[in-house]
Amino acid sequence: MQLSDLITPSRIACNIDAQSKKRALEQVSELISRDQDTISSTDVFDSLLARERLGGTGVGYGVAIPHGRLRNTEQTLGAFVKLRHGVDFDSADHQPVDLVFALLVPEESTEEHLQVLAQLAAMFSDDDFRNKLRQAQTPQEIHGLLMDWQKAH
């Protein structure tokens, strides 16, 4: 699956003030549901929060990839938020998270879900890429970085 299939500039936000993991999840939930008729931000938030209760999705290096399943969609959806200040996301390295890429997949999805998560994990393990994201100032700039990374890999 191509990242361009799951994220658009309208589902990216920069320099968001979130004082907690819960507030960061609310922000990405609102972004994901914004242009979707069949899902609400509450449904998205509940799915992401249920997954967080199983274990934190902070992957280290200031990055979290919260993910969940949704009943009312047949499309994999993503949203990205760059936080103004890092928040605790229960990361293994105990570093505050300021880059959050949320992923929602259809309830029945299995293999695709794992492939996208693996692709995101590889992307965010790139130190240079993370630094570029942190320097980006607009959703369009971040979207371009995401698309360029995928083309190069």
MARBA-3410 file (N, C-alpha, C, O; in Angstrom, 1 decimal):
153
0.8,-1.2,0.0,0.0,0.0,0.0,0.9,1.2,0.0,1.9,1.3,0.7 ~ 0.5,2.2,-0.7,1.2,3.5,-0.8,0.7,4.4,0.3,-0.5,4.5,0.6 ~ 1.6,5.2,0.8,1.3,6.2,1.8,0.3,7.2,1.3,-0.6,7.7,2.0 ~ 0.5,7.5,0.0,-0.4,8.5,-0.7,-1.9,8.0,-0.7,-2.8,8.8,-0.8 ~ -2.1,6.7,-0.5,-3.4,6.1,-0.4,-4.1,6.4,1.0,-5.3,6.3,1.1
-3.3,6.6,2.0,-3.9,6.7,3.3,-3.7,8.0,4.0,-4.3,8.2,5.1 ~ -2.9,9.0,3.5,-2.8,10.2,4.1,-2.8,11.4,3.1,-2.1,11.3,2.1 ~ -3.4,12.4,3.5,-3.5,13.6,2.6,-3.1,14.8,3.5,-3.1,14.7,4.7 ~ -2.7,15.9,2.9,-2.3,17.1,3.7,-3.4,17.5,4.7,-3.2,18.1,5.7 ~ -4.7,17.3,4.3,-5.8,17.6,5.2,-5.8,16.8,6.5,-6.5,17.2,7.5
-5.1,15.7,6.5,-5.0,14.9,7.7,-3.6,15.0,8.4,-3.2,14.0,9.0 ~ -3.0,16.1,8.2,-1.7,16.4,8.8,-1.8,17.7,9.6,-2.4,18.7,9.0 ~ -1.3,17.8,10.8,-1.3,19.0,11.5,0.1,19.3,12.1,0.8,18.3,12.6 ~ 0.5,20.5,12.2,1.8,20.9,12.8,1.7,21.8,14.0,0.7,22.5,14.2 ~ 2.6,21.6,14.9,2.8,22.5,16.1,1.5,22.5,16.9,1.0,23.5,17.3
1.0,21.3,17.2,-0.2,21.1,17.9,0.1,21.1,19.4,1.1,20.4,19.8 ~ -0.7,21.8,20.2,-0.5,21.8,21.7,-1.3,20.7,22.2,-2.6,20.7,22.2 ~ -0.7,19.6,22.7,-1.4,18.5,23.4,-0.6,18.3,24.7,0.6,18.0,24.6 ~ -1.2,18.3,25.8,-0.5,18.1,27.1,-0.5,16.7,27.5,0.1,16.4,28.5 ~ -1.1,15.8,26.7,-1.1,14.4,27.2,-1.3,13.4,25.9,-1.6,13.9,24.8
-1.1,12.2,26.2,-1.3,11.2,25.1,-2.8,11.2,24.7,-3.1,11.1,23.5 ~ -3.6,11.3,25.7,-5.1,11.3,25.4,-5.4,12.5,24.4,-6.2,12.3,23.5 ~ -4.9,13.6,24.7,-5.2,14.8,23.9,-4.6,14.6,22.5,-5.2,15.0,21.5 ~ -3.4,14.0,22.4,-2.8,13.8,21.1,-3.6,12.8,20.3,-3.8,13.0,19.1 ~ -4.2,11.8,20.9,-5.1,10.8,20.3,-6.3,11.5,19.8,-6.9,11.2,18.7
-6.9,12.4,20.6,-8.1,13.2,20.2,-7.8,14.0,18.9,-8.6,14.0,18.0 ~ -6.6,14.6,18.9,-6.2,15.4,17.7,-6.2,14.6,16.4,-6.8,14.9,15.4 ~ -5.5,13.4,16.5,-5.4,12.6,15.3,-6.8,12.0,14.9,-7.1,11.8,13.8 ~ -7.6,11.7,16.0,-8.9,11.2,15.7,-9.8,12.2,14.9,-10.5,11.8,14.0 ~ -9.7,13.4,15.3,-10.4,14.5,14.6,-9.9,14.6,13.2,-10.7,14.8,12.3
-8.6,14.5,13.0,-8.1,14.7,11.6,-8.5,13.5,10.7,-8.9,13.7,9.6 ~ -8.5,12.3,11.3,-8.9,11.1,10.4,-10.4,11.2,10.1,-10.7,10.9,8.9 ~ -11.2,11.6,11.0,-12.7,11.6,10.7,-13.1,12.8,9.9,-14.3,12.8,9.4 ~ -12.3,13.8,9.9,-12.7,15.1,9.3,-13.4,14.9,7.9,-14.4,15.5,7.6 ~ -12.8,14.1,7.0,-13.3,14.0,5.6,-14.0,12.7,5.4,-14.1,12.2,4.2
-14.4,12.0,6.5,-15.1,10.7,6.3,-16.5,10.8,6.8,-16.8,11.3,7.9 ~ -17.4,10.3,6.0,-18.9,10.4,6.3,-19.3,9.3,7.2,-20.3,9.5,8.0 ~ -18.6,8.2,7.2,-19.1,7.0,7.9,-18.5,6.7,9.2,-18.9,5.8,10.0 ~ -17.5,7.6,9.6,-16.9,7.4,10.9,-16.8,8.7,11.7,-16.7,9.8,11.1 ~ -16.9,8.6,13.0,-16.8,9.8,13.8,-15.5,9.8,14.6,-14.8,8.8,14.7
-15.1,11.0,15.0,-13.9,11.1,15.8,-13.9,10.3,17.0,-12.9,9.8,17.5 ~ -15.1,10.1,17.6,-15.3,9.3,18.8,-15.0,7.8,18.5,-14.3,7.2,19.3 ~ -15.5,7.3,17.4,-15.2,5.9,17.0,-13.7,5.7,16.8,-13.1,4.7,17.3 ~ -13.0,6.7,16.2,-11.6,6.6,15.9,-10.8,6.6,17.3,-10.0,5.8,17.5 ~ -11.2,7.6,18.1,-10.5,7.7,19.4,-10.7,6.5,20.2,-9.7,6.0,20.8
-11.9,5.9,20.3,-12.2,4.7,21.1,-11.3,3.5,20.6,-10.8,2.8,21.4 ~ -11.2,3.4,19.2,-10.3,2.3,18.7,-8.9,2.5,19.0,-8.2,1.6,19.5 ~ -8.4,3.7,18.9,-7.0,4.0,19.2,-6.7,3.8,20.7,-5.7,3.2,21.1 ~ -7.6,4.3,21.6,-7.5,4.2,23.0,-7.5,2.7,23.4,-6.7,2.3,24.3 ~ -8.4,1.9,22.8,-8.5,0.5,23.2,-7.1,-0.2,22.9,-6.7,-1.0,23.6
-6.5,0.2,21.8,-5.2,-0.4,21.4,-4.1,0.0,22.4,-3.3,-0.7,22.8 ~ -4.2,1.3,22.8,-3.2,1.8,23.7,-3.3,1.1,25.1,-2.3,0.9,25.8 ~ -4.5,0.7,25.5,-4.6,0.0,26.7,-3.9,-1.4,26.7,-3.6,-1.9,27.8 ~ -3.7,-1.9,25.5,-3.0,-3.2,25.4,-1.5,-3.0,25.5,-0.8,-4.0,25.8 ~ -1.0,-1.8,25.3,0.4,-1.5,25.4,0.7,-0.3,24.6,0.0,0.0,23.6
1.6,0.5,25.1,1.9,1.8,24.4,2.4,1.6,23.0,3.1,0.6,22.7 ~ 2.1,2.6,22.2,2.5,2.5,20.8,3.6,3.5,20.5,3.9,3.7,19.3 ~ 4.3,4.0,21.5,5.5,4.8,21.3,6.6,3.8,20.9,6.9,2.9,21.6 ~ 7.2,4.1,19.7,8.2,3.2,19.1,9.6,3.7,19.4,10.6,3.0,19.0 ~ 9.8,4.8,20.1,11.1,5.3,20.4,11.4,6.5,19.5,10.8,6.8,18.5
12.5,7.2,19.9,13.0,8.4,19.1,12.0,9.5,19.0,12.0,10.3,18.1 ~ 11.0,9.6,20.0,10.0,10.6,19.9,8.9,10.4,19.0,8.2,11.3,18.6 ~ 8.7,9.1,18.6,7.7,8.7,17.6,6.7,7.7,18.2,7.1,6.8,19.0 ~ 5.4,7.9,17.9,4.4,7.0,18.3,3.5,6.6,17.0,3.3,7.5,16.2 ~ 3.1,5.4,16.9,2.3,5.0,15.8,1.0,4.3,16.4,0.9,3.1,16.3
0.1,5.1,16.9,-1.1,4.5,17.4,-1.9,3.9,16.3,-1.9,4.5,15.2 ~ -2.5,2.8,16.5,-3.3,2.2,15.4,-4.5,1.4,16.0,-4.5,1.0,17.2 ~ -5.4,1.2,15.1,-6.6,0.5,15.6,-7.4,0.0,14.4,-7.1,0.2,13.2 ~ -8.5,-0.7,14.7,-9.4,-1.2,13.7,-10.8,-0.5,13.7,-11.2,-0.1,14.8 ~ -11.4,-0.3,12.6,-12.7,0.4,12.5,-13.7,-0.5,11.8,-13.4,-1.1,10.8
-14.9,-0.5,12.3,-16.0,-1.3,11.8,-16.6,-0.6,10.5,-17.0,-1.3,9.6 ~ -16.7,0.7,10.5,-17.5,1.3,9.5,-16.7,1.9,8.3,-17.1,2.9,7.7 ~ -15.6,1.2,8.0,-14.8,1.7,6.9,-14.2,0.5,6.1,-13.9,-0.6,6.7 ~ -14.0,0.6,4.9,-13.3,-0.4,4.1,-12.0,0.1,3.6,-11.3,-0.5,2.8 ~ -11.6,1.3,4.1,-10.4,2.0,3.6,-9.4,2.2,4.8,-9.8,2.5,5.9
-8.1,1.9,4.5,-7.1,2.2,5.6,-6.9,3.7,5.5,-6.7,4.3,4.5 ~ -6.8,4.3,6.7,-6.7,5.8,6.9,-5.6,6.1,7.8,-5.3,5.4,8.8 ~ -4.9,7.2,7.5,-3.8,7.7,8.4,-4.0,9.2,8.7,-4.6,9.9,7.9 ~ -3.3,9.6,9.8,-3.2,11.0,10.1,-1.9,11.2,10.8,-1.3,10.3,11.5 ~ -1.3,12.4,10.7,0.0,12.7,11.3,-0.1,14.0,12.0,-0.6,15.0,11.5
0.4,14.0,13.2,0.5,15.3,14.0,1.9,15.5,14.5,2.5,14.6,15.1 ~ 2.4,16.7,14.3,3.6,17.1,14.9,3.3,18.0,16.1,2.7,19.0,15.9 ~ 3.6,17.5,17.3,3.3,18.2,18.5,4.3,19.3,18.8,5.5,19.1,18.5 ~ 3.9,20.4,19.4,4.8,21.5,19.8,5.7,21.0,20.8,6.9,21.4,20.8 ~ 5.2,20.2,21.8,6.0,19.7,22.9,5.7,18.2,23.0,4.6,17.8,22.9
6.8,17.4,23.3,6.6,16.0,23.5,5.7,15.6,24.7,5.7,16.3,25.7 ~ 5.0,14.5,24.6,4.2,14.0,25.6,4.6,12.5,25.9,5.2,11.9,25.1 ~ 4.3,12.1,27.1,4.6,10.7,27.5,3.6,9.7,26.7,2.4,9.9,26.8 ~ 4.2,8.8,26.0,3.4,7.8,25.2,3.8,6.4,25.6,3.6,5.5,24.8 ~ 4.4,6.3,26.8,4.8,4.9,27.3,5.8,4.3,26.3,5.7,3.1,26.1
6.7,5.0,25.8,7.7,4.5,24.9,8.7,3.7,25.6,9.1,4.0,26.8 ~ 9.3,2.7,25.0,10.3,1.8,25.6,11.5,2.6,26.0,12.2,2.3,27.0 ~ 11.8,3.7,25.2,13.0,4.5,25.5,12.7,5.6,26.5,13.6,6.4,26.8 ~ 11.5,5.7,26.9,11.0,6.7,27.9,11.2,8.2,27.4,11.2,9.1,28.2 ~ 11.3,8.4,26.1,11.5,9.7,25.5,10.1,10.2,25.2,9.2,9.5,24.8
9.9,11.6,25.4,8.6,12.1,25.0,8.4,12.1,23.5,9.3,12.2,22.7 ~ 7.1,11.9,23.1,6.7,11.8,21.7,6.2,13.1,21.2,5.4,13.8,21.8 ~ 6.8,13.5,20.0,6.3,14.7,19.4,5.9,14.4,17.9,5.4,15.3,17.3 ~ 6.1,13.2,17.4,5.7,12.8,16.1,4.7,11.7,16.2,5.1,10.6,16.7 ~ 3.5,11.9,15.8,2.4,10.9,16.0,1.8,10.5,14.6,1.2,11.4,14.0
1.9,9.3,14.2,1.3,8.8,12.9,0.2,7.8,13.3,0.6,6.7,13.7 ~ -1.0,8.2,13.2,-2.1,7.2,13.6,-2.6,6.5,12.3,-2.6,7.0,11.2 ~ -2.9,5.2,12.5,-3.3,4.4,11.4,-4.6,3.6,11.8,-4.7,3.0,12.9 ~ -5.6,3.7,11.0,-6.9,3.0,11.2,-7.1,2.1,10.0,-7.0,2.5,8.9 ~ -7.4,0.8,10.3,-7.6,-0.2,9.2,-9.0,-0.7,9.4,-9.6,-0.7,10.5
-9.6,-1.3,8.3,-10.9,-2.0,8.4,-10.8,-3.1,9.4,-9.8,-3.7,9.6 ~ -11.9,-3.4,10.0,-12.0,-4.4,11.1,-11.4,-5.8,10.6,-10.8,-6.4,11.4 ~ -11.6,-6.2,9.4,-11.2,-7.5,8.9,-9.8,-7.5,8.4,-9.2,-8.6,8.2 ~ -9.1,-6.4,8.3,-7.8,-6.3,7.7,-6.8,-6.9,8.6,-6.8,-6.7,9.8 ~ -5.9,-7.7,8.0,-4.8,-8.3,8.8,-3.4,-8.0,8.2,-2.6,-7.3,8.7
-3.2,-8.7,7.1,-1.9,-8.6,6.4,-1.5,-7.1,6.0,-0.4,-6.7,6.2 ~ -2.5,-6.4,5.4,-2.2,-5.0,5.0,-1.9,-4.2,6.2,-0.9,-3.4,6.2 ~ -2.5,-4.4,7.3,-2.3,-3.7,8.6,-0.8,-3.8,9.0,-0.1,-2.9,9.3 ~ -0.4,-5.1,9.0,1.0,-5.4,9.4,2.0,-4.8,8.4,3.1,-4.3,8.9 ~ 1.7,-4.8,7.2,2.6,-4.3,6.2,2.8,-2.8,6.3,3.9,-2.2,6.2
1.7,-2.1,6.5,1.7,-0.6,6.7,2.5,-0.3,8.0,3.3,0.6,8.0 ~ 2.2,-1.0,9.1,2.9,-0.7,10.3,4.4,-1.0,10.1,5.2,-0.2,10.6 ~ 4.8,-2.0,9.4,6.2,-2.2,9.2,6.9,-1.1,8.4,8.0,-0.7,8.6 ~ 6.1,-0.7,7.4,6.6,0.4,6.5,6.8,1.7,7.4,7.8,2.4,7.2 ~ 5.8,2.0,8.2,5.9,3.2,9.1,7.1,3.1,10.1,7.8,4.0,10.3
7.3,1.9,10.6,8.4,1.7,11.6,9.7,1.9,10.9,10.6,2.5,11.5 ~ 9.8,1.4,9.7,11.1,1.6,8.9,11.3,3.1,8.6,12.4,3.6,8.8 ~ 10.2,3.8,8.2,10.3,5.2,7.9,10.8,6.0,9.1,11.7,6.8,9.0 ~ 10.2,5.8,10.3,10.5,6.5,11.5,11.8,6.1,12.2,12.2,6.7,13.1 ~ 12.4,5.0,11.7,13.7,4.6,12.3,14.8,5.4,11.6,16.0,5.3,12.1
14.5,6.2,10.6,15.5,7.0,9.8,15.7,8.3,10.6,14.8,9.2,10.6 ~ 16.8,8.5,11.2,17.1,9.7,12.0,17.0,11.0,11.2,16.5,12.0,11.6 ~ 17.6,11.0,10.0,17.6,12.1,9.1,16.1,12.5,8.8,15.7,13.7,8.7 ~ 15.3,11.5,8.5,13.9,11.7,8.1,13.1,12.3,9.3,12.4,13.3,9.1 ~ 13.4,11.8,10.5,12.7,12.4,11.7,13.1,13.8,11.9,12.2,14.7,12.2
14.4,14.1,11.7,14.8,15.5,11.8,14.1,16.5,10.8,13.7,17.6,11.1 ~ 14.0,16.0,9.6,13.3,16.8,8.6,11.8,17.0,8.9,11.3,18.1,8.7 ~ 11.2,16.0,9.5,9.8,16.2,9.9,9.7,17.2,11.0,8.8,18.0,11.0 ~ 10.6,17.2,11.9,10.6,18.1,13.0,10.9,19.6,12.6,10.4,20.5,13.2 ~ 11.6,19.7,11.5,11.9,21.1,11.0,10.7,21.6,10.1,10.6,22.8,9.8
9.9,20.7,9.5,8.8,21.1,8.6,7.8,22.0,9.4,7.5,21.8,10.5 ~ 7.3,22.9,8.6,6.4,23.9,9.2,4.9,23.8,8.7,4.0,24.5,9.3 ~ 4.7,23.1,7.6,3.3,23.1,7.1,2.9,21.6,6.8,3.7,20.8,6.6 ~ 1.6,21.4,6.8,1.1,20.0,6.4,1.6,19.6,5.0,1.9,18.5,4.8 ~ 1.6,20.6,4.1,2.1,20.3,2.7,3.5,19.8,2.7,3.9,18.9,2.0
4.4,20.5,3.5,5.8,20.1,3.6,5.9,18.7,4.2,6.7,17.9,3.7 ~ 5.2,18.4,5.2,5.3,17.1,5.8,4.8,16.0,4.9,5.4,15.0,4.7 ~ 3.7,16.3,4.2,3.1,15.4,3.2,4.2,15.1,2.1,4.4,13.9,1.7 ~ 4.9,16.1,1.6,5.9,16.0,0.7,7.0,15.1,1.2,7.5,14.2,0.4 ~ 7.4,15.3,2.4,8.5,14.4,3.0,8.1,13.0,3.1,8.9,12.1,2.8
6.8,12.7,3.5,6.3,11.4,3.5,6.3,10.7,2.2,6.7,9.5,2.0 ~ 5.9,11.4,1.2,5.8,10.9,-0.2,7.2,10.7,-0.8,7.5,9.7,-1.4 ~ 8.1,11.6,-0.5,9.5,11.5,-1.0,10.2,10.3,-0.4,10.9,9.6,-1.0 ~ 9.9,10.1,0.9,10.6,8.9,1.6,10.1,7.6,1.0,10.9,6.7,0.7 ~ 8.8,7.5,0.7,8.3,6.3,0.1,8.9,6.1,-1.3,9.2,4.9,-1.6
9.0,7.1,-2.1,9.5,7.0,-3.4,11.0,6.5,-3.4,11.4,5.7,-4.2 ~ 11.7,6.9,-2.4,13.1,6.6,-2.3,13.3,5.2,-1.7,14.4,4.6,-1.8 ~ 12.3,4.6,-1.2,12.4,3.3,-0.6,11.5,2.3,-1.2,11.4,1.1,-0.8
END
